[in-house]
Amino acid sequence: MALKATIYKADLQISDMDRHYYADHALTIARHPSETDERMMVRLLMYALHAQEGIAFTKGLFDADEPEVWVKDLTGEIRLWIDVGLPDETRLRKACGRAKQVVVVCHSGSCEVWWKQIENKLAKLSNLVVLQLAAETSQALAALAERTMQLQCLVQDSEVWISTDATRIQIELKLLKTAQQN
């Protein structure tokens, strides 16, 4: 018998003063049986940091041809593709061909090793951004995971905070690769 997704609900309040984006999102998150709380919360963080018209969680781990989060325009074109983890070169090349911008965030202790192996192969992908989230930070986010969550995301002067009524976590993302301006 196949295992089913575990459903999480999140009321996410975003105040992104840098982008002038202010919104409340009532989210339903399907956590794949093989997914950890840590990975799910990193997905939620990336949703919060890129929230805009057309953003949505995808089938993610349930469909290898989709990212974790994407933004599509009204024509169905993928404007933003967000992956979490350590994707291989082939997946990233394919994603860069399908989407206007691709963002990858790695959050494990093996991120440095993965990046050293793949960095030169991805240098020519002009629409790729690669970020690193410290393992301690992603583990702190995992501690916030509950079946029903009330979260606030505050972005101001490039500082990011995720908080609940009881906890506040500062998020620091290290930029490993930036998209090239055309």
C-alpha positions in Angstrom: 0.0 0.0 0.0 1.4 3.4 -1.0 2.0 5.9 1.7 0.1 9.2 1.4 1.2 12.8 2.0 0.8 14.3 5.4 -1.2 17.6 5.2 0.0 20.7 7.0 -1.8 24.0 7.2 0.0 27.3 7.5 -1.3 30.8 7.9 1.6 32.8 6.6 1.8 36.6 7.0 4.4 38.2 4.8 5.7 41.7 5.3 8.4 42.2 2.7 9.4 45.8 2.9 12.2 45.4 0.4 9.8 44.4 -2.3 6.8 46.2 -1.0 4.8 42.9 -0.8 2.4 42.5 2.1 -0.1 39.6 2.1 -1.6 36.8 4.2 -1.5 33.3 2.7 -3.6 30.4 3.9 -1.5 27.5 2.7 -2.1 23.7 2.4 1.2 21.9 2.3 1.4 18.2 1.2 4.5 16.7 2.8 5.8 13.7 0.9 6.3 10.5 3.0 10.1 10.7 2.4 10.3 14.5 3.1 11.5 15.8 6.5 10.1 18.7 8.5 13.3 20.5 7.7 12.9 20.3 3.9 9.2 21.2 4.1 10.0 24.3 6.1 12.7 25.4 3.7 10.1 25.1 0.9 7.8 27.3 3.0 10.6 29.8 3.5 11.3 30.0 -0.3 7.5 30.5 -0.9 7.6 33.4 1.6 10.6 35.0 0.1 9.3 34.8 -3.5 5.6 35.3 -2.9 3.8 37.1 -5.8 0.9 36.6 -8.1 0.9 33.1 -9.6 3.1 31.4 -6.9 2.2 27.9 -5.9 3.5 24.7 -4.4 3.8 22.0 -7.0 3.7 18.2 -6.7 7.4 18.4 -5.8 8.7 15.0 -4.8 5.5 13.4 -6.2 6.5 14.5 -9.7 10.2 14.6 -10.7 9.5 17.0 -13.6 8.3 19.8 -11.3 10.1 22.1 -8.9 9.1 22.6 -5.2 7.6 26.0 -5.9 6.9 27.9 -9.1 5.4 31.1 -10.4 3.5 30.8 -13.6 2.0 33.7 -15.6 -1.5 33.7 -17.1 -0.3 32.0 -20.2 1.1 29.0 -18.2 4.8 30.1 -18.8 7.0 29.3 -15.8 8.5 32.6 -14.6 10.2 31.2 -11.5 11.3 27.7 -10.7 12.4 27.0 -7.1 14.2 23.8 -6.1 15.3 22.7 -2.6 18.2 20.4 -2.0 21.1 19.3 -4.2 19.8 18.8 -7.7 22.0 17.5 -10.4 23.4 19.3 -13.4 20.9 17.8 -15.9 17.9 18.8 -13.8 19.2 22.4 -13.5 19.9 22.7 -17.2 16.4 21.5 -18.0 14.9 23.9 -15.4 16.8 26.8 -16.9 15.5 26.0 -20.3 11.9 25.9 -19.1 11.8 28.9 -16.7 12.7 32.5 -16.9 14.5 32.3 -13.6 15.6 29.3 -11.5 16.5 29.5 -7.8 18.1 26.6 -5.9 18.5 26.6 -2.1 20.7 24.0 -0.5 20.5 23.5 3.3 22.4 20.4 4.3 25.9 20.0 5.6 27.0 18.5 2.2 26.1 21.7 0.3 29.8 22.8 0.0 30.8 19.5 -1.5 27.9 19.5 -4.0 28.6 23.1 -5.0 32.4 22.5 -5.6 31.5 19.6 -7.8 28.9 21.4 -9.9 29.8 25.1 -9.8 31.9 25.2 -13.1 29.3 23.1 -15.0 26.6 25.7 -14.1 28.6 28.9 -14.7 27.0 29.6 -18.1 23.4 29.3 -16.9 22.6 33.0 -16.8 19.1 32.6 -15.2 20.3 30.4 -12.3 20.6 31.7 -8.7 22.0 29.3 -6.0 21.6 30.0 -2.3 22.9 28.3 0.8 20.9 28.1 4.0 23.0 27.2 7.1 22.1 23.7 8.4 21.5 25.2 11.9 19.0 27.6 10.5 17.1 25.0 8.5 17.0 22.8 11.7 15.6 25.7 13.7 12.9 26.1 11.0 12.1 22.4 11.3 11.5 22.9 15.0 8.6 25.3 14.0 6.8 22.6 12.0 3.4 21.7 13.3 0.3 20.3 11.5 -1.3 23.8 11.9 1.1 26.8 11.9 0.8 30.5 12.3 3.9 32.1 10.9 5.1 35.6 10.1 7.9 36.4 7.6 9.5 39.9 7.9 11.9 41.2 5.3 13.5 44.6 5.9 16.8 45.9 4.6 17.8 42.4 3.3 17.3 40.9 6.8 14.8 38.0 7.0 13.0 36.8 10.1 10.5 34.0 10.5 8.5 34.0 13.7 5.7 32.4 15.6 4.1 33.6 18.8 6.9 31.9 20.8 10.0 31.9 18.5 11.9 34.2 16.2 14.5 33.0 13.8 16.9 35.1 11.7 17.4 33.7 8.2 20.7 34.2 6.5 21.0 33.0 2.9 24.5 32.9 1.4 24.6 33.7 -2.3 26.7 31.1 -4.2 25.7 32.1 -7.7 23.8 35.1 -9.0 21.8 35.4 -12.2 23.6 37.4 -14.9 21.9 40.5 -16.2 21.2 40.6 -19.9 
